[in-house]
Amino acid sequence: MKYALITGASRGLGRAIAIKLAGKGIPVILNYQSNEDAAMEVKSLIEANGGSAELMKFNVGNMQEVDSCLDAWNAGHPDDYIAYLVNNAGIRRDNMMFMMPSEDWHSVINTTLNGFYYVTRKVLPKMLMRKHGGSIVNMASLSGLKGLPGQTNYSAAKAAIIGSTKALAQEVAARGVTVNAIAPGFIETDMTKGLPVDELKASIPMKRFGKPEEVAELAAFLLSDAAAYITGEVISINGGLYT
């Protein structure tokens, strides 16, 4: 059985992607760190619509937690493997760099970049061993492409994700594993709450924020067999804000 693991799946883009994949008949593993009620809500919604979902609680930025949870899952699923991975978990701690506490720099880098490393390195070996390989989608950002003021930490982490995506794609392509990144602009999620919405919408050619479901459609395509010859790409979804 092929499973999909979505990190940060209790809300926002992770939630939308998990629901979309489950709707395609893929059993999904919903990773979350602390918001168990939200994760349970996603699980219940998927199951109510005939899908299969299970919860997996760990902090992506904690190597020991990642290793322990994924080792336990693999031991309990000897004939199954995680064929689809969405590295979505991330946090924002916005501030001008000269005012940024060191803990805000390190926490953003640890969750987004180190989290990608800790999770992917545990999932990748079984993908490489299987005949049909696997697919990885990393959630990058407009911040990682153009940089945004007040987000030097977030921009650094997402730019690193883009570089890692391109490098890893070349490492694993011969084994049938694809690795791509999605770079969303402003999407209607908890991550964009508190931003000057009207001002930002005015700067977007489409004059609106994107919807999580629109990003989920793109992620589902990149994980599908229809995208088997697409790898090492970074695809923007930003309403024309930055091309």
BELCOR-V564997 format. One record per backbone hydrogen bond with DSSP energy under -1.0 kcal/mol. CO is the residue of the C=O (numbers start at 1). NH is the residue of the N-H. Records with the same first field share a line. If there is no record, write none. Layout:
CO->NH + NH
This chain:
1->81
3->83 + 84
4->29
5->86
6->31
11->15
12->16
13->17
14->18
15->19
16->20
17->21
18->22
19->23
21->24 + 26
22->25
27->4
28->54
29->6
30->56
31->9
32->58
34->36
35->39
36->40
37->41
38->42
39->43
40->44
41->45
42->46
43->47
44->48
46->51
47->50
52->28
54->30
56->32
59->62
62->66
63->67
64->68
65->69
66->70
67->71
68->72
69->73
70->74
71->75
72->76
77->80
81->3
83->135
84->5
85->137
86->7 + 88
87->139
96->99
97->100
101->105
102->106
103->107
104->108
105->109
106->110
107->111
108->112
109->113 + 114
110->115
112->116
113->117
114->118
115->119
116->120
117->121
119->123
120->124
123->127
124->128
125->129
130->133
134->178
135->85
136->180
137->87
138->182
142->146
148->151
150->95
151->155
152->156
153->157
154->158
155->159
156->160
157->161
158->162
159->163
160->164
161->165
162->166
163->167
164->168
165->169
166->170
167->171
168->172
172->175 + 177
173->176
176->134
178->136
179->232
180->138
181->235
182->140
183->237
184->142
186->210
187->189
189->192
192->195
195->197
196->200
197->201
198->202
201->204
204->207
210->188
211->214 + 215
212->216
213->217
214->218
215->219
216->220
217->221
218->222
219->223
221->224
224->227
225->228
227->230
233->181
235->183
237->185
238->241
239->206
